Amino acid sequence: MDKKTEYLKYTDYATGLLNRLGYTNKMNEVMNSKKAFNFMIMDIDYFKSINDTYGHLVGDQVIVQMATILKKCCPKDSVICRLGGDEVVVCLMDDVEYNTISVVESIQRILVDDTQTLKVTTSIGICFNDGSLTDLEIIYQQADHALYESKKNGRNQYTIFKN
């Protein structure tokens, strides 16, 4: 497969982020490496309301803007994927919790600053993996659980999964 065909197969056209197939392939590589990493799931708060109020074109622009911010804030070796709609996962190839928190806070701050007219915020769930978690589905579920805690507790925040 040539590079252009491979890019189109694994990449979300609108954002340039990996798509669901790209996510599966890249995360299988990450899991097989058995290295520590930190995993987060995020989505835009009240995204349906943005689409309903301003239209889907504006909603699409917000998603593209979020993708741009993620690419700017995350280290180059990060795995950033748009799984669908406004749901994005990020895998930071770093086991230092402080570094991950710093990235998350930068994402949230820049998103709010760059979208002052709409006041776009994001809720994030984080799962820290020191390399001992070997099942991606469990990692995803833990980050997803933390994401819903962020939403339940008022949105525009991040929550770290705690066992």
N, C-alpha and C positions, 0 to 999 in steps of 0.2 A: 504494500500500500504506500503510495507516495505521501509526502508530508501534508499537502493540501487536503487530500482525501481523509487522512488520519485526523487532521485538525477539525474538519467538518463533522466527522463521526463522533468525536469526543467533546466537542465544544458547543456551548450555548451560543447561538448566533448573535443574539441581542447584546449580551454582556461580555462575551469573550472569556467567560469562566468555563470551567469544565461542566459538562452536563451529567446526568445520572449515570450514563455508561462510562464516561470519563472518571467519575467519582468511584465507581466500582473497581475499575482497573487500577487507578492510582492508589486507592486505599488498600487493595490487595497487596500491592507492592510494599506499602508502608507496614502493613501487618506482618508480612513475611520477613521484613528487615528486623523485626523484634526490638526496634529502637523505641525509646520513650518519646511521647508526643502529647500535646494537649489538643483537645477536640472541642469545638463549639458549634452549636446550632443557633441561628438567629433568624428572625423575621421582622418585618416592618410593622410597628404598632398601628393598628386600625387601618391596615392596607385596603381592606374592602371599602372602607369609608372614603379613602382617597380616590379609588376608582369610581365610586358612586357619585361623589361630589364634583370631581374635576374631570372625570373621563379616563378611559383606559390608556390613552396616549400619554397623559400626564403620569399615570401609574407606571407605565413602561419607562418613562424618563426617570422616575424616582428609583426604579430598580437598576437602571444603567448607572445612575449617579452613585448608588450604594456600591455597585461592583467596582466602580472607579476608585472609590474611597478604600475599599478592601484591598485592592491591588496596591494602593499607595501606602497603606498602614502595615500590611503584613509582610514579613520577611520573604525574600525571593523564593526560598525553598518551601513555602507554605503550599498546601493543597486547598484551593478555593473552588467550591462547586455550587452551582445553582441547581437545586434538585427539582424545583418547580415553583411556579408562582413567585412569591417573595421569600421562599425558604432557601437559605444558604447555609452550607456547612464550611467550616474552616478547620484545617488540621495544621497546627503549628509544630514544626519539627524541633521542639524545644521542650525540655522538661522542667524549666525554671518557671514556677508559678508567677513570680513577679513580672517576668517578661510578658507572659500571656495577659495578665491583668493590664499592663501598660498598653498593649496593643488594643485590647477591648475598649479601654477608656478613650484612647485616641480615636477609634472608629466612632464611638458614640458622640464624642465632642465635635468631631469634624462633620458628621452627618447633620447634627443640629445646626452648626454654624453655616453649612452649605445650603441648607433648606429652610432658611428663616421664614420665607413666605408661607410655606406649608407646615412648618414645625414638625418635621419627620423625625421620629425616634425609633429605636429598635430595642427589642428584648432579646437577651442572649442567655443560653444555658451552656455551662462549661463542664467538661469532664477531664480531670487530670489523669494521665496514664503514665506511670513510671516504667512501663514496659511489662508490668505483671498482668495487665488485662490483654487477653489474646483473642477475644471474640468481638469483632466490630459491631455486631448487633447489640451487644450489651453496652458498649461504649456509646453507641448512638442513643439507646434507650435512656442511659443515665443523663446524657446531655439534654435530651428531649424532656426528661422529667424536670431538670433544672430550668429549662426554658419556660415550662408551664408554671413553675414557681415564680419566675420573674413576672409573668403576665398576671398571675393571681395576686401578686403583691404590689401591683400598680403600674407595671410596664416601665419602659425607659430605664432599664437596669439590667444587670447581669446577676446570675446566681450560679454558684459553684455546687456541683453535686456532692453531697455528703452521704456516706454509707450509713 
